[in-house]
């Protein structure tokens, strides 16, 4: 089963739905990813509905969960034997940069069109991150026989 992405139109943002194909087999990571994706989809729903206050609150919740998740993952790097820590950390930095652009669009400018465009990039980027960098981390943890 592949992730369900619902395409965008004008100021409507791409939406994100969690699917079983996103499960990596490390329960703590899977739960964190599920929560993170739900928070990001809440941002997208608020942008699509053009509810600025709701979008700003949803973004703040996403930002908090995202930062906690990245810090959690980065603590796992030392437990994972064969893992490209710096490369993975660089993807976190890039996601933070994109999220900051989304924050600026929503919280500073109230720009739904810009926010939708950023979400149309951020959502697939996070899915790719999960299937590449996070899947690599999960495999390294499983090989090291270490639980999160």
KOLLUM-906368 format. One line per 8 residues: number of its first residue (from 0); their letters; for each residue x, y, z of C-alpha. Coordinates in Angstrom, 3 decimals, m for minus. Example, Ala and Ser with C-alpha at 12.3 -4.5 7.8 and 13.67 -1.06 7.14 Angstrom:
0) as) 12.300,m4.500,7.800 ~ 13.670,m1.060,7.140
This chain:
0) xxxxxxxx) 0.000,0.000,0.000 ~ 1.429,3.393,m0.929 ~ 0.849,6.734,0.809 ~ m2.294,8.481,m0.311 ~ m1.588,11.979,m1.527 ~ m4.486,14.112,m2.576 ~ m3.347,16.645,m5.179 ~ m3.541,20.371,m4.760
8) xxxxxxxx) m5.430,23.096,m6.534 ~ m4.678,26.804,m6.294 ~ m4.475,27.438,m2.517 ~ m5.402,23.902,m1.483 ~ m2.503,22.052,0.053 ~ m1.557,18.456,m0.601 ~ m2.934,16.158,2.112 ~ m1.261,13.228,3.828
16) xxxxxxxx) m2.696,9.950,5.072 ~ m0.799,7.381,7.129 ~ m0.634,3.917,5.558 ~ 0.827,0.580,6.630 ~ 3.633,1.032,4.080 ~ 5.039,3.699,6.398 ~ 5.606,1.255,9.270 ~ 9.324,0.647,9.813
24) xxxxxxxx) 9.082,m2.023,12.512 ~ 10.404,0.031,15.436 ~ 7.240,0.774,17.464 ~ 8.524,3.992,19.044 ~ 9.572,5.363,15.645 ~ 6.347,4.258,13.990 ~ 4.213,5.923,16.672 ~ 6.263,9.120,16.435
32) xxxxxxxx) 6.005,9.169,12.630 ~ 2.264,8.575,12.750 ~ 1.790,11.485,15.168 ~ 4.084,13.722,13.111 ~ 2.204,12.971,9.901 ~ m1.180,13.536,11.571 ~ 0.028,16.928,12.817 ~ 1.267,17.908,9.358
40) xxxxxxxx) m2.003,16.812,7.768 ~ m3.856,18.984,10.295 ~ m1.814,21.950,9.057 ~ m2.693,21.044,5.462 ~ m6.397,20.734,6.327 ~ m6.414,24.164,7.971 ~ m4.607,25.687,4.987 ~ m7.069,24.031,2.615
48) xxxxxxxx) m9.985,25.419,4.663 ~ m8.272,28.829,4.779 ~ m8.525,28.996,8.577 ~ m5.527,31.109,9.545 ~ m5.801,30.777,13.325 ~ m6.276,27.022,13.081 ~ m3.366,26.744,10.632 ~ m1.090,28.697,12.963
56) xxxxxxxx) m2.031,26.561,15.973 ~ m1.674,23.365,13.941 ~ 1.722,24.509,12.693 ~ 2.922,25.198,16.255 ~ 1.844,21.682,17.251 ~ 3.551,20.184,14.196 ~ 6.725,22.167,14.860 ~ 6.901,20.943,18.466
64) xxxxxxxx) 6.300,17.300,17.543 ~ 8.745,17.547,14.627 ~ 11.529,18.936,16.803 ~ 10.954,16.337,19.532 ~ 10.959,13.607,16.910 ~ 14.178,14.757,15.278 ~ 15.923,15.003,18.653 ~ 14.662,11.512,19.533
72) xxxxxxxx) 15.947,10.110,16.243 ~ 19.302,11.794,16.717 ~ 19.698,10.116,20.134 ~ 19.176,6.797,18.352 ~ 22.108,7.439,16.022 ~ 24.559,6.342,18.737 ~ 22.615,3.092,19.231 ~ 22.548,2.306,15.520
80) xxxxxxxx) 25.738,0.683,14.376 ~ 26.030,1.228,10.634 ~ 24.111,4.445,10.002 ~ 24.949,7.624,8.073 ~ 24.434,9.981,11.024 ~ 25.619,13.203,9.400 ~ 23.650,12.621,6.224 ~ 20.505,11.892,8.248
88) xxxxxxxx) 21.110,14.938,10.445 ~ 21.450,17.043,7.265 ~ 17.990,15.908,6.133 ~ 16.628,17.056,9.498 ~ 18.260,20.431,8.976 ~ 16.674,20.739,5.524 ~ 13.236,19.781,6.841 ~ 13.589,22.379,9.601
96) xxxxxxxx) 14.467,24.981,6.961 ~ 11.388,24.133,4.905 ~ 9.229,24.131,8.046 ~ 10.563,27.596,8.875 ~ 9.449,28.752,5.417 ~ 6.004,27.343,6.173 ~ 5.988,29.118,9.530 ~ 6.851,32.400,7.832
104) xxxxxxxx) 4.090,31.925,5.244 ~ 1.459,31.112,7.870 ~ 2.483,32.977,10.993 ~ 4.182,36.067,9.587 ~ 2.362,36.612,6.294 ~ m0.912,34.678,6.520 ~ m0.267,33.545,2.939 ~ m2.317,30.445,2.148
112) xxxxxxxx) m1.066,30.161,m1.434 ~ 2.582,30.127,m0.341 ~ 1.761,27.746,2.519 ~ 0.032,25.327,0.124 ~ 3.038,25.367,m2.214 ~ 5.406,24.690,0.680 ~ 3.200,21.842,1.919 ~ 3.160,20.409,m1.611
120) xxxxxxxx) 6.927,20.083,m1.255 ~ 7.192,19.273,2.470 ~ 4.695,16.401,2.535 ~ 6.372,14.268,m0.156 ~ 9.769,15.246,1.261 ~ 8.827,13.819,4.675 ~ 7.499,10.642,3.057 ~ 10.771,10.224,1.174
128) xxxxxxxx) 12.703,10.951,4.393 ~ 10.747,8.222,6.172 ~ 11.323,5.646,3.411 ~ 15.014,6.460,3.014 ~ 16.794,7.975,6.031 ~ 14.416,6.697,8.711 ~ 14.151,3.245,7.131 ~ 17.957,3.111,7.107
136) xxxxxxxx) 18.010,4.054,10.797 ~ 15.400,1.388,11.606 ~ 17.413,m1.272,9.754 ~ 20.588,m0.242,11.578 ~ 18.773,m0.434,14.918 ~ 17.344,m3.850,14.056 ~ 20.769,m5.160,13.018 ~ 22.234,m3.771,16.245
144) xxxx) 19.358,m5.489,18.112 ~ 18.651,m2.254,19.946 ~ 15.166,m1.026,20.692 ~ 14.351,2.664,20.556
